[in-house]
Amino acid sequence: MDYVSALLPPVVMAVFFISVIRVIVKTQGGANKAKEDAAVDAALARAEATRHPSPDA
């Protein structure tokens, strides 16, 4: 029975990892894709604006 206790943690981690990957793949795209893309674009624009201040300031 030692082999069961030795194999259980890797099997549990493999199942967890596969389920996380499946959730990530399933949530790509869909109804929220445009909202997520807009949020990323806004964050990138803010980062770019702080790196290159406008000459008006």
All heavy atoms as a GROMACS GRO file, in nm:
protein
  419
    1MET      N    1   0.081  -0.121   0.000
    1MET     CA    2   0.000   0.000   0.000
    1MET      C    3   0.085   0.127   0.000
    1MET      O    4   0.031   0.236  -0.015
    1MET     CB    5  -0.091   0.002   0.124
    1MET     CG    6  -0.202  -0.101   0.121
    1MET     SD    7  -0.309  -0.087  -0.022
    1MET     CE    8  -0.411   0.047   0.027
    2ASP      N    9   0.214   0.114   0.015
    2ASP     CA   10   0.300   0.232   0.010
    2ASP      C   11   0.298   0.297  -0.128
    2ASP      O   12   0.314   0.418  -0.140
    2ASP     CB   13   0.443   0.195   0.048
    2ASP     CG   14   0.458   0.167   0.196
    2ASP    OD1   15   0.371   0.215   0.272
    2ASP    OD2   16   0.554   0.099   0.234
    3TYR      N   17   0.280   0.214  -0.231
    3TYR     CA   18   0.279   0.272  -0.366
    3TYR      C   19   0.156   0.361  -0.386
    3TYR      O   20   0.162   0.458  -0.462
    3TYR     CB   21   0.287   0.163  -0.473
    3TYR     CG   22   0.170   0.069  -0.475
    3TYR    CD1   23   0.058   0.097  -0.552
    3TYR    CD2   24   0.171  -0.048  -0.401
    3TYR    CE1   25  -0.051   0.012  -0.555
    3TYR    CE2   26   0.063  -0.135  -0.402
    3TYR     CZ   27  -0.048  -0.104  -0.480
    3TYR     OH   28  -0.154  -0.189  -0.483
    4VAL      N   29   0.046   0.331  -0.319
    4VAL     CA   30  -0.073   0.416  -0.332
    4VAL      C   31  -0.047   0.553  -0.270
    4VAL      O   32  -0.076   0.656  -0.330
    4VAL     CB   33  -0.195   0.349  -0.266
    4VAL    CG1   34  -0.314   0.444  -0.264
    4VAL    CG2   35  -0.230   0.220  -0.339
    5SER      N   36   0.013   0.554  -0.151
    5SER     CA   37   0.042   0.682  -0.087
    5SER      C   38   0.152   0.758  -0.161
    5SER      O   39   0.158   0.881  -0.154
    5SER     CB   40   0.080   0.661   0.059
    5SER     OG   41   0.200   0.584   0.067
    6ALA      N   42   0.237   0.687  -0.235
    6ALA     CA   43   0.342   0.753  -0.312
    6ALA      C   44   0.286   0.813  -0.441
    6ALA      O   45   0.335   0.915  -0.489
    6ALA     CB   46   0.455   0.657  -0.343
    7LEU      N   47   0.185   0.750  -0.499
    7LEU     CA   48   0.130   0.796  -0.626
    7LEU      C   49   0.016   0.896  -0.610
    7LEU      O   50  -0.017   0.968  -0.704
    7LEU     CB   51   0.081   0.678  -0.709
    7LEU     CG   52   0.190   0.588  -0.766
    7LEU    CD1   53   0.128   0.471  -0.839
    7LEU    CD2   54   0.281   0.664  -0.859
    8LEU      N   55  -0.045   0.900  -0.494
    8LEU     CA   56  -0.162   0.986  -0.476
    8LEU      C   57  -0.132   1.135  -0.497
    8LEU      O   58  -0.205   1.201  -0.572
    8LEU     CB   59  -0.225   0.961  -0.339
    8LEU     CG   60  -0.358   1.031  -0.315
    8LEU    CD1   61  -0.462   0.984  -0.416
    8LEU    CD2   62  -0.406   1.007  -0.174
    9PRO      N   63  -0.030   1.193  -0.434
    9PRO     CA   64  -0.005   1.337  -0.454
    9PRO      C   65   0.019   1.376  -0.601
    9PRO      O   66  -0.040   1.475  -0.648
    9PRO     CB   67   0.116   1.366  -0.367
    9PRO     CG   68   0.111   1.261  -0.262
    9PRO     CD   69   0.058   1.139  -0.330
   10PRO      N   70   0.103   1.302  -0.677
   10PRO     CA   71   0.120   1.343  -0.817
   10PRO      C   72  -0.008   1.330  -0.900
   10PRO      O   73  -0.035   1.414  -0.987
   10PRO     CB   74   0.227   1.247  -0.870
   10PRO     CG   75   0.296   1.194  -0.752
   10PRO     CD   76   0.198   1.196  -0.642
   11VAL      N   77  -0.088   1.230  -0.871
   11VAL     CA   78  -0.213   1.212  -0.945
   11VAL      C   79  -0.309   1.326  -0.912
   11VAL      O   80  -0.373   1.384  -1.001
   11VAL     CB   81  -0.276   1.075  -0.915
   11VAL    CG1   82  -0.418   1.066  -0.970
   11VAL    CG2   83  -0.190   0.963  -0.970
   12VAL      N   84  -0.318   1.363  -0.786
   12VAL     CA   85  -0.406   1.474  -0.746
   12VAL      C   86  -0.360   1.604  -0.810
   12VAL      O   87  -0.441   1.682  -0.862
   12VAL     CB   88  -0.412   1.485  -0.593
   12VAL    CG1   89  -0.482   1.613  -0.550
   12VAL    CG2   90  -0.481   1.364  -0.534
   13MET      N   91  -0.230   1.629  -0.810
   13MET     CA   92  -0.179   1.751  -0.872
   13MET      C   93  -0.201   1.751  -1.023
   13MET      O   94  -0.231   1.855  -1.080
   13MET     CB   95  -0.029   1.766  -0.840
   13MET     CG   96  -0.001   1.800  -0.696
   13MET     SD   97  -0.084   1.951  -0.642
   13MET     CE   98   0.002   2.071  -0.739
   14ALA      N   99  -0.188   1.637  -1.088
   14ALA     CA  100  -0.212   1.628  -1.231
   14ALA      C  101  -0.358   1.658  -1.264
   14ALA      O  102  -0.388   1.732  -1.358
   14ALA     CB  103  -0.173   1.490  -1.284
   15VAL      N  104  -0.449   1.605  -1.186
   15VAL     CA  105  -0.591   1.630  -1.207
   15VAL      C  106  -0.621   1.778  -1.185
   15VAL      O  107  -0.694   1.840  -1.262
   15VAL     CB  108  -0.677   1.540  -1.115
   15VAL    CG1  109  -0.822   1.583  -1.116
   15VAL    CG2  110  -0.664   1.395  -1.156
   16PHE      N  111  -0.565   1.835  -1.080
   16PHE     CA  112  -0.585   1.978  -1.052
   16PHE      C  113  -0.531   2.064  -1.166
   16PHE      O  114  -0.597   2.156  -1.212
   16PHE     CB  115  -0.517   2.014  -0.920
   16PHE     CG  116  -0.527   2.159  -0.885
   16PHE    CD1  117  -0.647   2.214  -0.843
   16PHE    CD2  118  -0.417   2.243  -0.898
   16PHE    CE1  119  -0.657   2.348  -0.811
   16PHE    CE2  120  -0.426   2.377  -0.867
   16PHE     CZ  121  -0.546   2.429  -0.824
   17PHE      N  122  -0.412   2.032  -1.213
   17PHE     CA  123  -0.350   2.108  -1.321
   17PHE      C  124  -0.433   2.100  -1.448
   17PHE      O  125  -0.456   2.202  -1.514
   17PHE     CB  126  -0.208   2.056  -1.345
   17PHE     CG  127  -0.133   2.130  -1.452
   17PHE    CD1  128  -0.087   2.258  -1.429
   17PHE    CD2  129  -0.111   2.073  -1.576
   17PHE    CE1  130  -0.019   2.327  -1.527
   17PHE    CE2  131  -0.044   2.141  -1.674
   17PHE     CZ  132   0.003   2.268  -1.650
   18ILE      N  133  -0.478   1.980  -1.483
   18ILE     CA  134  -0.560   1.963  -1.604
   18ILE      C  135  -0.690   2.041  -1.592
   18ILE      O  136  -0.735   2.106  -1.687
   18ILE     CB  137  -0.584   1.814  -1.630
   18ILE    CG1  138  -0.454   1.748  -1.675
   18ILE    CG2  139  -0.693   1.794  -1.736
   18ILE    CD1  140  -0.460   1.597  -1.681
   19SER      N  141  -0.751   2.039  -1.473
   19SER     CA  142  -0.877   2.113  -1.456
   19SER      C  143  -0.854   2.264  -1.466
   19SER      O  144  -0.938   2.335  -1.522
   19SER     CB  145  -0.944   2.075  -1.325
   19SER     OG  146  -0.863   2.112  -1.216
   20VAL      N  147  -0.744   2.314  -1.414
   20VAL     CA  148  -0.715   2.457  -1.425
   20VAL      C  149  -0.693   2.496  -1.571
   20VAL      O  150  -0.745   2.599  -1.617
   20VAL     CB  151  -0.591   2.494  -1.339
   20VAL    CG1  152  -0.539   2.632  -1.374
   20VAL    CG2  153  -0.625   2.486  -1.192
   21ILE      N  154  -0.620   2.414  -1.645
   21ILE     CA  155  -0.597   2.442  -1.786
   21ILE      C  156  -0.728   2.441  -1.863
   21ILE      O  157  -0.753   2.527  -1.948
   21ILE     CB  158  -0.498   2.341  -1.846
   21ILE    CG1  159  -0.361   2.355  -1.780
   21ILE    CG2  160  -0.487   2.357  -1.997
   21ILE    CD1  161  -0.298   2.491  -1.795
   22ARG      N  162  -0.817   2.346  -1.832
   22ARG     CA  163  -0.946   2.340  -1.901
   22ARG      C  164  -1.030   2.464  -1.873
   22ARG      O  165  -1.095   2.519  -1.962
   22ARG     CB  166  -1.022   2.216  -1.858
   22ARG     CG  167  -0.963   2.088  -1.916
   22ARG     CD  168  -1.048   1.970  -1.888
   22ARG     NE  169  -1.174   1.986  -1.960
   22ARG     CZ  170  -1.282   1.914  -1.938
   22ARG    NH1  171  -1.280   1.821  -1.846
   22ARG    NH2  172  -1.391   1.934  -2.007
   23VAL      N  173  -1.028   2.513  -1.748
   23VAL     CA  174  -1.103   2.634  -1.714
   23VAL      C  175  -1.046   2.754  -1.788
   23VAL      O  176  -1.121   2.836  -1.842
   23VAL     CB  177  -1.102   2.657  -1.561
   23VAL    CG1  178  -1.151   2.796  -1.526
   23VAL    CG2  179  -1.186   2.552  -1.492
   24ILE      N  180  -0.915   2.764  -1.795
   24ILE     CA  181  -0.853   2.876  -1.865
   24ILE      C  182  -0.890   2.873  -2.013
   24ILE      O  183  -0.925   2.976  -2.070
   24ILE     CB  184  -0.700   2.873  -1.846
   24ILE    CG1  185  -0.664   2.907  -1.702
   24ILE    CG2  186  -0.630   2.967  -1.943
   24ILE    CD1  187  -0.519   2.888  -1.668
   25VAL      N  188  -0.884   2.756  -2.074
   25VAL     CA  189  -0.916   2.746  -2.216
   25VAL      C  190  -1.063   2.776  -2.241
   25VAL      O  191  -1.098   2.846  -2.337
   25VAL     CB  192  -0.877   2.606  -2.269
   25VAL    CG1  193  -0.934   2.582  -2.407
   25VAL    CG2  194  -0.727   2.589  -2.271
   26LYS      N  195  -1.151   2.728  -2.155
   26LYS     CA  196  -1.294   2.751  -2.175
   26LYS      C  197  -1.333   2.896  -2.156
   26LYS      O  198  -1.429   2.944  -2.217
   26LYS     CB  199  -1.376   2.665  -2.078
   26LYS     CG  200  -1.388   2.522  -2.122
   26LYS     CD  201  -1.484   2.449  -2.031
   26LYS     CE  202  -1.509   2.309  -2.082
   26LYS     NZ  203  -1.614   2.242  -2.006
   27THR      N  204  -1.262   2.970  -2.071
   27THR     CA  205  -1.300   3.109  -2.046
   27THR      C  206  -1.239   3.205  -2.146
   27THR      O  207  -1.266   3.325  -2.139
   27THR     CB  208  -1.259   3.152  -1.904
   27THR    OG1  209  -1.119   3.132  -1.888
   27THR    CG2  210  -1.336   3.073  -1.800
   28GLN      N  211  -1.157   3.158  -2.238
   28GLN     CA  212  -1.103   3.246  -2.341
   28GLN      C  213  -1.213   3.276  -2.441
   28GLN      O  214  -1.284   3.186  -2.485
   28GLN     CB  215  -0.984   3.181  -2.411
   28GLN     CG  216  -0.867   3.157  -2.320
   28GLN     CD  217  -0.813   3.283  -2.258
   28GLN    OE1  218  -0.784   3.378  -2.329
   28GLN    NE2  219  -0.800   3.285  -2.129
   29GLY      N  220  -1.224   3.400  -2.479
   29GLY     CA  221  -1.328   3.438  -2.574
   29GLY      C  222  -1.461   3.450  -2.504
   29GLY      O  223  -1.470   3.477  -2.385
   30GLY      N  224  -1.567   3.433  -2.577
   30GLY     CA  225  -1.700   3.438  -2.519
   30GLY      C  226  -1.751   3.579  -2.504
   30GLY      O  227  -1.702   3.674  -2.567
   31ALA      N  228  -1.851   3.593  -2.418
   31ALA     CA  229  -1.920   3.720  -2.403
   31ALA      C  230  -1.832   3.827  -2.338
   31ALA      O  231  -1.848   3.946  -2.365
   31ALA     CB  232  -2.047   3.701  -2.320
   32ASN      N  233  -1.741   3.788  -2.251
   32ASN     CA  234  -1.660   3.886  -2.178
   32ASN      C  235  -1.531   3.924  -2.251
   32ASN      O  236  -1.454   4.003  -2.199
   32ASN     CB  237  -1.627   3.833  -2.040
   32ASN     CG  238  -1.748   3.826  -1.951
   32ASN    OD1  239  -1.840   3.904  -1.967
   32ASN    ND2  240  -1.749   3.733  -1.860
   33LYS      N  241  -1.506   3.867  -2.368
   33LYS     CA  242  -1.380   3.893  -2.436
   33LYS      C  243  -1.362   4.041  -2.468
   33LYS      O  244  -1.256   4.097  -2.445
   33LYS     CB  245  -1.369   3.811  -2.563
   33LYS     CG  246  -1.236   3.830  -2.634
   33LYS     CD  247  -1.217   3.728  -2.742
   33LYS     CE  248  -1.090   3.746  -2.819
   33LYS     NZ  249  -0.976   3.792  -2.750
   34ALA      N  250  -1.464   4.106  -2.518
   34ALA     CA  251  -1.452   4.248  -2.552
   34ALA      C  252  -1.426   4.333  -2.428
   34ALA      O  253  -1.344   4.426  -2.431
   34ALA     CB  254  -1.578   4.295  -2.623
   35LYS      N  255  -1.493   4.301  -2.318
   35LYS     CA  256  -1.474   4.376  -2.195
   35LYS      C  257  -1.332   4.356  -2.140
   35LYS      O  258  -1.268   4.451  -2.095
   35LYS     CB  259  -1.578   4.332  -2.092
   35LYS     CG  260  -1.575   4.413  -1.965
   35LYS     CD  261  -1.693   4.389  -1.875
   35LYS     CE  262  -1.721   4.244  -1.851
   35LYS     NZ  263  -1.823   4.221  -1.748
   36GLU      N  264  -1.283   4.231  -2.146
   36GLU     CA  265  -1.148   4.204  -2.098
   36GLU      C  266  -1.044   4.273  -2.186
   36GLU      O  267  -0.946   4.329  -2.136
   36GLU     CB  268  -1.123   4.054  -2.096
   36GLU     CG  269  -1.206   3.981  -1.991
   36GLU     CD  270  -1.196   3.830  -2.004
   36GLU    OE1  271  -1.129   3.783  -2.097
   36GLU    OE2  272  -1.257   3.762  -1.922
   37ASP      N  273  -1.066   4.269  -2.318
   37ASP     CA  274  -0.973   4.335  -2.409
   37ASP      C  275  -0.971   4.486  -2.385
   37ASP      O  276  -0.865   4.549  -2.389
   37ASP     CB  277  -1.010   4.306  -2.554
   37ASP     CG  278  -0.978   4.162  -2.594
   37ASP    OD1  279  -0.905   4.095  -2.520
   37ASP    OD2  280  -1.028   4.119  -2.700
   38ALA      N  281  -1.087   4.544  -2.359
   38ALA     CA  282  -1.094   4.688  -2.332
   38ALA      C  283  -1.020   4.722  -2.203
   38ALA      O  284  -0.952   4.825  -2.195
   38ALA     CB  285  -1.239   4.733  -2.324
   39ALA      N  286  -1.032   4.637  -2.102
   39ALA     CA  287  -0.962   4.663  -1.975
   39ALA      C  288  -0.812   4.655  -1.995
   39ALA      O  289  -0.736   4.738  -1.940
   39ALA     CB  290  -1.008   4.562  -1.870
   40VAL      N  291  -0.765   4.559  -2.072
   40VAL     CA  292  -0.621   4.547  -2.099
   40VAL      C  293  -0.573   4.667  -2.180
   40VAL      O  294  -0.466   4.723  -2.151
   40VAL     CB  295  -0.591   4.414  -2.172
   40VAL    CG1  296  -0.447   4.411  -2.222
   40VAL    CG2  297  -0.617   4.297  -2.079
   41ASP      N  298  -0.649   4.706  -2.280
   41ASP     CA  299  -0.610   4.823  -2.360
   41ASP      C  300  -0.603   4.949  -2.276
   41ASP      O  301  -0.512   5.031  -2.292
   41ASP     CB  302  -0.708   4.842  -2.476
   41ASP     CG  303  -0.693   4.734  -2.583
   41ASP    OD1  304  -0.587   4.668  -2.586
   41ASP    OD2  305  -0.788   4.717  -2.662
   42ALA      N  306  -0.697   4.966  -2.183
   42ALA     CA  307  -0.696   5.084  -2.096
   42ALA      C  308  -0.574   5.082  -2.004
   42ALA      O  309  -0.510   5.185  -1.982
   42ALA     CB  310  -0.824   5.090  -2.015
   43ALA      N  311  -0.541   4.966  -1.951
   43ALA     CA  312  -0.424   4.954  -1.863
   43ALA      C  313  -0.296   4.984  -1.940
   43ALA      O  314  -0.206   5.053  -1.889
   43ALA     CB  315  -0.420   4.816  -1.800
   44LEU      N  316  -0.288   4.932  -2.061
   44LEU     CA  317  -0.168   4.960  -2.143
   44LEU      C  318  -0.159   5.108  -2.179
   44LEU      O  319  -0.049   5.165  -2.180
   44LEU     CB  320  -0.171   4.874  -2.270
   44LEU     CG  321  -0.146   4.726  -2.250
   44LEU    CD1  322  -0.165   4.651  -2.380
   44LEU    CD2  323  -0.008   4.701  -2.193
   45ALA      N  324  -0.272   5.170  -2.206
   45ALA     CA  325  -0.271   5.313  -2.238
   45ALA      C  326  -0.226   5.395  -2.118
   45ALA      O  327  -0.151   5.492  -2.133
   45ALA     CB  328  -0.410   5.356  -2.284
   46ARG      N  329  -0.274   5.359  -1.998
   46ARG     CA  330  -0.230   5.430  -1.876
   46ARG      C  331  -0.080   5.413  -1.854
   46ARG      O  332  -0.011   5.509  -1.819
   46ARG     CB  333  -0.307   5.380  -1.755
   46ARG     CG  334  -0.446   5.435  -1.743
   46ARG     CD  335  -0.506   5.409  -1.606
   46ARG     NE  336  -0.500   5.269  -1.568
   46ARG     CZ  337  -0.596   5.180  -1.589
   46ARG    NH1  338  -0.708   5.216  -1.649
   46ARG    NH2  339  -0.582   5.055  -1.550
   47ALA      N  340  -0.030   5.292  -1.875
   47ALA     CA  341   0.113   5.267  -1.855
   47ALA      C  342   0.195   5.345  -1.958
   47ALA      O  343   0.300   5.401  -1.925
   47ALA     CB  344   0.142   5.118  -1.867
   48GLU      N  345   0.147   5.350  -2.079
   48GLU     CA  346   0.218   5.424  -2.183
   48GLU      C  347   0.214   5.575  -2.155
   48GLU      O  348   0.311   5.646  -2.178
   48GLU     CB  349   0.155   5.394  -2.320
   48GLU     CG  350   0.233   5.446  -2.436
   48GLU     CD  351   0.366   5.376  -2.458
   48GLU    OE1  352   0.380   5.261  -2.416
   48GLU    OE2  353   0.455   5.439  -2.517
   49ALA      N  354   0.104   5.624  -2.102
   49ALA     CA  355   0.092   5.767  -2.072
   49ALA      C  356   0.184   5.807  -1.958
   49ALA      O  357   0.239   5.918  -1.959
   49ALA     CB  358  -0.052   5.801  -2.038
   50THR      N  359   0.204   5.722  -1.860
   50THR     CA  360   0.293   5.756  -1.750
   50THR      C  361   0.439   5.746  -1.793
   50THR      O  362   0.523   5.818  -1.739
   50THR     CB  363   0.270   5.665  -1.630
   50THR    OG1  364   0.290   5.530  -1.668
   50THR    CG2  365   0.131   5.683  -1.574
   51ARG      N  366   0.468   5.664  -1.890
   51ARG     CA  367   0.605   5.651  -1.936
   51ARG      C  368   0.643   5.768  -2.026
   51ARG      O  369   0.756   5.817  -2.024
   51ARG     CB  370   0.624   5.520  -2.011
   51ARG     CG  371   0.768   5.490  -2.035
   51ARG     CD  372   0.798   5.351  -2.081
   51ARG     NE  373   0.683   5.276  -2.126
   51ARG     CZ  374   0.691   5.181  -2.217
   51ARG    NH1  375   0.807   5.152  -2.270
   51ARG    NH2  376   0.585   5.111  -2.252
   52HIS      N  377   0.549   5.813  -2.107
   52HIS     CA  378   0.573   5.925  -2.198
   52HIS      C  379   0.476   6.037  -2.165
   52HIS      O  380   0.369   6.047  -2.221
   52HIS     CB  381   0.551   5.882  -2.343
   52HIS     CG  382   0.642   5.772  -2.388
   52HIS    ND1  383   0.774   5.788  -2.408
   52HIS    CD2  384   0.615   5.642  -2.414
   52HIS    CE1  385   0.827   5.674  -2.447
   52HIS    NE2  386   0.732   5.583  -2.450
   53PRO      N  387   0.513   6.126  -2.072
   53PRO     CA  388   0.420   6.234  -2.038
   53PRO      C  389   0.397   6.327  -2.155
   53PRO      O  390   0.484   6.348  -2.238
   53PRO     CB  391   0.488   6.306  -1.921
   53PRO     CG  392   0.629   6.261  -1.924
   53PRO     CD  393   0.636   6.131  -1.999
   54SER      N  394   0.279   6.384  -2.158
   54SER     CA  395   0.246   6.474  -2.269
   54SER      C  396   0.323   6.605  -2.254
   54SER      O  397   0.356   6.647  -2.143
   54SER     CB  398   0.094   6.502  -2.269
   54SER     OG  399   0.058   6.567  -2.151
   55PRO      N  400   0.352   6.671  -2.363
   55PRO     CA  401   0.430   6.797  -2.356
   55PRO      C  402   0.350   6.912  -2.292
   55PRO      O  403   0.407   7.013  -2.257
   55PRO     CB  404   0.464   6.828  -2.502
   55PRO     CG  405   0.373   6.744  -2.584
   55PRO     CD  406   0.328   6.629  -2.500
   56ASP      N  407   0.218   6.895  -2.278
   56ASP     CA  408   0.135   7.000  -2.217
   56ASP      C  409   0.163   7.015  -2.068
   56ASP      O  410   0.143   7.122  -2.013
   56ASP     CB  411  -0.014   6.968  -2.237
   56ASP     CG  412  -0.049   6.967  -2.385
   56ASP    OD1  413   0.027   7.025  -2.465
   56ASP    OD2  414  -0.154   6.910  -2.420
   57ALA      N  415   0.207   6.908  -2.004
   57ALA     CA  416   0.223   6.911  -1.859
   57ALA      C  417   0.340   6.988  -1.813
   57ALA      O  418   0.436   7.021  -1.854
   57ALA     CB  419   0.233   6.770  -1.804
   0.00000   0.00000   0.00000
